[in-house]
Amino acid sequence: MYKVVALYKFSKILDPLKIHNSIRAKLKSLSIYGTILVGEEGINGTISADSKSTIDNAIKFISKLEGFNNLDVKHSSSEKNPFVRLKVKLKKEIVTIGDTSIDPTKAVGEYVNPVDWNDLIDNKDTIIIDTRNNYEYSIGTFKKSLNPKTTKFREFPKWIKKQKFTKEDKKNKNIAMFCTGGIRCEKASSLMKEQGFENVFHLKGGILKYFEEIPEAHTRWQGECFVFDDRVSVKHDLSEGSYDMCHGCRMPITEDDKLSAKYIRGVACPDCFDKTTEKQKSRYMSRQKQVELAKSRNQKHIGPKDEVLN
């Protein structure tokens, strides 16, 4: 059983390249898999290892870096390694909202621990906002949450501007925001504070931490939670979910989707079949053949690039 950890923290880094090189060398020496993003605003990533001690050593190392002693960490597991390699990348933003004036190291909303989340979202004066993308929302979300219908997080500020929030809303309503691991809703809370909202809250540790700490009998969650690795989704008990992934568009697909005439394994699904050219499909088919060939040889195929949002 592989141990999987989603982690992040907003904290100013004066020399991102130095931190990048340090993390890369250490994680490589530990045989860690996954993706870590390093930028001036902090660290974000998801990693895996084949033992708890190995993953604990990785977390211990990152937590000892200056400014990262209170690293936000969420634990889960997977029967197979959800990553094929280790990647440590330098990024301008560790989660891209497209506006560098939004600075979570200076101002964010109020953290809400999972144990207090249900009371907040059950309050009639609370507006619940899912800060994730539309395809994530489609397979699971909290009851009564708003869906901004974004395809990328950088679209979220435009959605906020289009909403008709009144001065009374900004002053009196509770704005409760959430995402997979806590990083997007934390950054979004900084945006909301900048926009003049007074009572802004975000779920500490995100959906994954909520799953860890809240019994399923008391959940307000409906469906599964999309994750950015080969598991595709997880259930409330953090076991692997029921969704697969279309390797043509990287979107979640169901078993019913696979019955469609527009589903081609590793190439297309009903959602993207009509959006890709024959040339693209041919290229994806060639890639899929390489995947299957590698599998027959018991080798790992380096697939499409991993994405980290959390």
Protein Blocks (a to p, Z undefined) as FASTA:
>chain_A
ZZddddddddddfblmlmmmmmmmmmmmnopacjddddfkbccdddddfbfklmmmmmmm
mmmpghilmcccdddddfbdfbfbdcddddfbfbdghiakbcfkloccddddfklmmmmm
mpmkbccddfbdfklmmnoccehiacehiabfklmmmmmmmpccdfklmmmpccddddfk
ommmmmmmmmmmmnopabdcddehijmlmmmmmcfklpcbecjddddbfkopacfkopac
fbdcdfklopacdfklmmpmkbcehkacfklmmmpcfklmmmmmmmmmmmmmmmmnopac
dddddddfZZ
